[in-house]
Amino acid sequence: MFTGVTIYFNKDLGYIFGARSKQEGTNAPVIVPPVLRIEKDCTDQRIIESITVARELSMKTPFYTGA
């Protein structure tokens, strides 16, 4: 199973969290929608909560079908 969380930081947008999976029938890694975004001046607790949400989404979507 290919799961996990990718975290990006953009100085204008803030933090962007993407849940990882694999495209069904391939080994191609994908980011599963929806992508989460939080403001750049957020608390550490908010970052932890967002990571947790993205990880749960990743675990629930082990093979992304594009649906």
Protein Blocks (a to p, Z undefined) as FASTA:
>chain_A
ZZdddddddfknopadddddddehiabdcdddddddddfkbcfklmmmmmmmmmmmmmmm
mbaghZZ
